Every structure is written in structure tokens, then in C-alpha cells.
Amino acid sequence: MKPAPFAYERPRDIDAALSMLASSHGSAKIIAGGQSLGPMLNLRLVQPELIVDISGLAELKRAEVTGSELVLGALVTHSDVEDGRITDVTRGAMRSVAANIAYRAVRNRGTIGGSLSHADPAADWISALSALGARVTLRSLGGARTMAVEAFVVSALESALQAGEIVEAIHVPARPASAHWGYAKSCRKTGEFADAIGAVLVDPTATSARIVIGAIDTAPIVIADARELFGGRIAADYKRRFDVRMADALLAKAGIDDAAQRHIHVSVLKRAVLEAAA
């Protein structure tokens, strides 16, 4: 199939792009790398009247460390992270996630901002950035607002973006030297969408743990204080203390009724915990 007819604009700067979005009254779609929107257009799952191509906006390609966080423009690609063209304040966590997204051709064009905007629960950045405590800045002609990534993803394929807004930047806090990182996913074969994702940020020194269970039918489950999964406390022996029964109960409470599906998610989460402790 081919897309339904649409108008096409390539703005010269972000203000021009925002003006186009505002004047479209919700009938426009943003395209950058096009790795998600392109197939949806071809299948006519979306039929916008206008496509606004922001791929040439230099101000959305910045990557700089400000204070204790990395600020990434929405147009930073997966391969920019994978190849080390940006400073990885997460001490390798983001780079390892980026390297395992789909295929190299997708990573060359796909953008972090586009991945978040698409809000697919099986997307790597949604789970990984939520676990890392990242925030996202949204901009419209009326100004900017910033929120946590887990608040931005409302449900499957549904984000907090309002009409006339775009993702402008992602703010990733530096990973403390004492914090351990683990990330695992289950795919039927390399490059396919994940069936389950587990992301773990554990800091035994600070006695804290943040866990994300992704690739479910709605927004990922984010456990900002995950001590209950480790017997009530975080210590150096957290690998041994990880409670698979508590994780299973948490998933059941979240509405995942199928025991086999819960088992896959718990197994993947356990792999992430073991990776963090390695």
C-alpha cells in the first residue's frame, strides 16, 4: 500500500515547525527518521493532511552535558549513541541499549525523540530512560514543559504530547559510580520487537533500586522504590535477595493474567538483575 495524499513541509527552524503544527489544528504529523511513521503511513493507519519534516533542524541535534545531566536533542539517533558520538553519562548503559535496537539501518535513521513520541511499550528507550530517571521537554508556541519519561508515556502508542507540541530534548541524569545497571529483553529473533523488557538501576551504597518492566500491553511498569522485590532492603547481596514470587505478584496485580506471560517477564527481569550484579 501507499500513503493517502498529504501536504509536505520542511521548516527552516523550530519556530517555523511549531507554527505549522499550530496552524494545522491537529491534522499534521511530525517526521524525523520515519522508522515508525513511515510504515504507519504506508498501511494508512494514520492519514495526516500535512507532514512536517523536522530532520534538518540543527537545534534538535545537540548533545551536551549540563551540570549533572546529559541533554539530548530529539533528533539524536540511536547510532549517535551506539557509536559514542555523544558523552554517555550513564557509563555505558545507554550505549549498550542503543546497540541492540532493531537493525543498523534503523539505528542510523531512528531518533530518540521519535521513539519516545511513538510511545510503543516495546521500544527500548521508553523502558531504559524510565529506569535511568530521565525527563523529556516538550515545546509548543506557548512555551515548554518538562516531565518524567514514565509520565510522558500514557499508554500503548499514547503519549502526553498535546496538539502543537513536539519533543524538544531528553534529559538523562549521570549514573553514579556506585549504581549498577542491568538491561535485558526477550525477542523471538534479533531485530524484532521485544516480548518482555527488564531494566534495573540498583545502588547498594544509596540502598536504592529502580526497576522497569516493559513490553507489556500498556505503559511500562515503573517501580521507583523497588525494595519490596529484594526482601525489603537493598544491600550488596541484592542478587540473592531478588524475590521472583513478589515480581510475579506485582505483574498479576498490574493485570497480566496469563501465567506464562508473567513467567517470561519475571525471567527477563531476573536476567537484568543478574547483569547488574555481574
C-alpha positions as CSV (number, residue, x, y, z in Angstrom):
1,M,0.0,0.0,0.0
2,K,0.9,3.6,-0.4
3,P,0.1,6.6,1.9
4,A,-3.0,8.6,1.5
5,P,-2.2,12.0,-0.1
6,F,-0.7,14.7,2.2
7,A,1.0,18.0,2.0
8,Y,4.7,18.2,2.9
9,E,6.7,21.0,4.6
10,R,10.3,21.1,5.6
11,P,10.7,24.1,8.1
12,R,13.9,26.0,8.4
13,D,13.8,26.2,12.2
14,I,11.9,25.0,15.2
15,D,9.7,28.1,15.4
16,A,8.6,27.6,11.8
17,A,7.8,23.9,12.6
18,L,5.8,24.9,15.7
19,S,3.8,27.4,13.7
20,M,3.0,24.8,11.1
21,L,1.8,22.4,13.7
22,A,-0.3,25.1,15.4
23,S,-2.0,26.2,12.2
24,S,-2.8,22.5,11.3
25,H,-5.2,22.2,14.2
26,G,-4.1,18.6,14.9
27,S,-4.1,17.4,11.3
28,A,-0.3,17.3,10.9
29,K,2.3,14.7,11.8
30,I,6.0,15.2,12.6
31,I,8.5,13.1,10.7
32,A,12.2,12.8,11.5
33,G,13.8,9.4,11.0
34,G,10.5,8.0,9.8
35,Q,11.2,4.5,11.1
36,S,7.8,4.3,12.9
37,L,5.7,6.8,11.0
38,G,6.7,5.6,7.5
39,P,5.2,2.1,7.9
40,M,2.1,3.6,9.5
41,L,1.6,5.9,6.6
42,N,2.0,3.1,4.1
43,L,-0.5,1.0,5.9
44,R,-2.8,4.0,6.2
45,L,-3.0,3.6,10.0
46,V,-2.6,7.3,10.1
47,Q,-3.7,9.7,7.3
48,P,-2.5,13.2,8.2
49,E,-3.2,16.2,6.0
50,L,0.3,17.6,6.5
51,I,3.7,16.0,7.2
52,V,6.2,18.4,8.8
53,D,9.8,17.1,8.2
54,I,12.0,18.3,11.1
55,S,15.0,16.2,10.1
56,G,17.0,19.3,9.1
57,L,16.6,21.2,12.4
58,A,20.1,21.6,13.8
59,E,18.9,22.8,17.2
60,L,17.3,19.4,17.8
61,K,20.6,17.6,17.1
62,R,22.5,19.0,20.1
63,A,24.1,16.8,22.7
64,E,25.7,18.5,25.7
65,V,26.4,17.8,29.4
66,T,24.8,20.5,31.6
67,G,25.6,20.1,35.3
68,S,25.0,16.5,36.2
69,E,22.9,15.6,33.2
70,L,23.1,14.9,29.5
71,V,20.8,17.0,27.4
72,L,20.0,15.3,24.1
73,G,18.1,16.9,21.2
74,A,15.2,14.9,19.9
75,L,16.9,14.2,16.6
76,V,19.9,12.4,18.2
77,T,19.9,9.0,16.5
78,H,20.3,5.6,18.1
79,S,23.6,5.2,16.2
80,D,24.9,8.5,17.6
81,V,24.7,6.9,21.0
82,E,25.9,3.5,19.9
83,D,29.0,4.9,18.2
84,G,30.0,7.1,21.1
85,R,29.4,10.4,19.3
86,I,27.8,11.8,22.5
87,T,29.1,11.7,26.0
88,D,27.5,8.8,27.8
89,V,26.9,10.0,31.4
90,T,25.3,6.6,32.1
91,R,28.7,4.9,32.0
92,G,27.8,2.6,29.1
93,A,24.2,1.9,29.9
94,M,22.7,4.0,27.0
95,R,25.4,2.8,24.6
96,S,24.6,-0.8,25.2
97,V,20.9,-0.3,24.9
98,A,21.3,1.6,21.6
99,A,23.5,-1.1,20.1
100,N,20.7,-3.6,20.5
101,I,17.8,-1.7,18.9
102,A,16.5,-3.3,15.8
103,Y,19.0,-3.3,12.9
104,R,21.8,-0.9,12.0
105,A,19.8,0.6,9.2
106,V,17.1,1.5,11.7
107,R,19.6,2.8,14.2
108,N,21.2,5.1,11.6
109,R,17.9,7.0,11.0
110,G,15.7,6.3,14.0
111,T,15.8,9.1,16.6
112,I,15.4,9.1,20.4
113,G,12.7,11.8,20.3
114,G,10.8,9.9,17.6
115,S,10.9,6.6,19.6
116,L,9.5,8.3,22.7
117,S,6.9,10.2,20.7
118,H,5.7,6.9,19.1
119,A,5.2,5.5,22.6
120,D,5.4,1.9,21.7
121,P,5.7,-0.1,25.0
122,A,8.1,-2.5,23.3
123,A,10.5,0.3,22.4
124,D,13.9,0.1,24.2
125,W,14.3,3.8,25.1
126,I,11.0,4.1,26.9
127,S,12.0,1.4,29.4
128,A,15.7,2.3,29.6
129,L,15.2,6.0,30.0
130,S,12.5,5.5,32.6
131,A,14.8,3.3,34.6
132,L,17.6,5.9,34.4
133,G,15.2,8.6,35.7
134,A,15.3,10.7,32.5
135,R,13.0,13.6,31.7
136,V,11.6,14.9,28.5
137,T,11.0,18.5,27.4
138,L,8.1,19.3,25.2
139,R,7.8,22.6,23.3
140,S,5.0,24.4,21.6
141,L,4.4,28.1,20.6
142,G,3.1,28.6,24.1
143,G,6.3,27.5,25.8
144,A,8.0,24.4,27.2
145,R,7.2,21.9,29.8
146,T,9.3,19.1,31.3
147,M,8.1,15.8,32.8
148,A,9.5,12.4,33.7
149,V,9.6,9.9,30.8
150,E,7.3,7.5,32.7
151,A,4.7,10.3,32.9
152,F,5.1,11.1,29.2
153,V,4.1,7.6,28.1
154,V,0.5,7.4,29.0
155,S,-0.4,4.0,27.4
156,A,0.3,1.9,24.4
157,L,1.0,4.3,21.4
158,E,-0.3,7.2,23.5
159,S,1.9,10.0,24.9
160,A,1.3,13.2,26.8
161,L,2.0,15.2,23.6
162,Q,-0.7,17.8,23.0
163,A,-1.7,19.3,19.7
164,G,1.1,21.7,18.5
165,E,3.8,20.2,20.7
166,I,7.0,18.3,19.8
167,V,9.6,16.5,21.8
168,E,12.5,19.0,22.1
169,A,15.0,17.4,24.4
170,I,15.7,14.4,26.7
171,H,17.5,15.0,30.0
172,V,19.4,12.0,31.3
173,P,21.0,12.1,34.8
174,A,24.5,11.0,35.3
175,R,24.7,7.4,36.6
176,P,26.6,7.4,40.0
177,A,29.7,5.3,40.1
178,S,28.1,3.1,42.8
179,A,25.0,2.4,40.8
180,H,24.7,-0.9,38.9
181,W,22.9,-1.3,35.6
182,G,21.2,-4.2,34.1
183,Y,19.0,-4.4,30.9
184,A,17.6,-7.5,29.3
185,K,14.9,-8.3,26.8
186,S,13.2,-11.2,25.1
187,C,12.8,-11.3,21.3
188,R,11.8,-14.1,19.0
189,K,14.8,-13.2,16.8
190,T,17.3,-10.3,16.7
191,G,15.8,-7.1,15.5
192,E,12.2,-7.9,16.3
193,F,10.0,-6.1,18.8
194,A,10.6,-7.3,22.4
195,D,8.1,-9.6,24.1
196,A,9.5,-8.6,27.5
197,I,11.9,-6.0,28.8
198,G,13.6,-5.6,32.2
199,A,15.6,-2.6,33.2
200,V,17.3,-2.3,36.6
201,L,19.2,0.5,38.3
202,V,20.5,-0.6,41.7
203,D,22.7,1.4,44.0
204,P,23.7,-0.6,47.1
205,T,25.6,2.3,48.6
206,A,22.5,4.5,48.5
207,T,20.3,1.5,49.3
208,S,18.0,2.3,46.3
209,A,16.7,0.4,43.4
210,R,14.6,1.5,40.4
211,I,13.1,-1.2,38.2
212,V,11.1,-1.0,34.9
213,I,9.1,-3.9,33.4
214,G,8.4,-3.1,29.7
215,A,6.9,-4.5,26.5
216,I,3.6,-5.1,28.2
217,D,0.2,-4.1,26.7
218,T,0.2,-0.6,28.2
219,A,2.8,1.8,29.6
220,P,5.8,0.1,31.2
221,I,5.6,-0.6,35.0
222,V,8.0,1.7,36.8
223,I,8.9,0.8,40.4
224,A,10.8,3.9,41.7
225,D,11.3,2.2,45.1
226,A,11.8,-1.5,44.4
227,R,12.9,-2.6,47.9
228,E,9.9,-4.9,48.1
229,L,11.4,-7.0,45.3
230,F,14.5,-7.5,47.4
231,G,13.1,-8.6,50.7
232,G,12.5,-5.0,51.9
233,R,16.1,-3.7,51.7
234,I,18.8,-3.0,49.1
235,A,22.2,-4.3,50.1
236,A,25.3,-5.7,48.3
237,D,23.7,-9.1,48.2
238,Y,20.6,-7.9,46.2
239,K,21.1,-10.5,43.5
240,R,20.5,-13.3,46.1
241,R,17.6,-11.4,47.6
242,F,15.6,-10.8,44.4
243,D,12.2,-12.3,45.0
244,V,10.7,-13.8,41.8
245,R,7.4,-14.6,43.6
246,M,7.0,-10.9,44.5
247,A,7.7,-9.9,41.0
248,D,5.1,-12.3,39.7
249,A,2.6,-11.0,42.2
250,L,3.3,-7.4,41.1
251,L,2.6,-8.4,37.4
252,A,-0.6,-10.1,38.4
253,K,-1.7,-7.0,40.2
254,A,-0.9,-5.0,37.1
255,G,-3.5,-7.0,35.2
256,I,-1.2,-9.6,33.4
257,D,-3.4,-12.7,34.0
258,D,-1.6,-15.1,31.8
259,A,0.9,-17.1,34.0
260,A,3.2,-18.0,31.0
261,Q,3.5,-14.3,30.0
262,R,4.2,-13.4,33.6
263,H,6.9,-16.0,33.7
264,I,8.6,-14.6,30.7
265,H,8.6,-11.1,32.2
266,V,9.9,-12.3,35.5
267,S,12.7,-14.3,33.8
268,V,13.8,-11.3,31.8
269,L,13.7,-9.1,34.9
270,K,15.9,-11.6,36.7
271,R,18.4,-11.6,33.9
272,A,18.6,-7.8,34.2
273,V,19.2,-8.1,37.9
274,L,22.0,-10.7,37.3
275,E,23.5,-8.4,34.7
276,A,23.5,-5.5,37.2
277,A,25.2,-7.6,39.8
278,A,27.8,-9.1,37.4
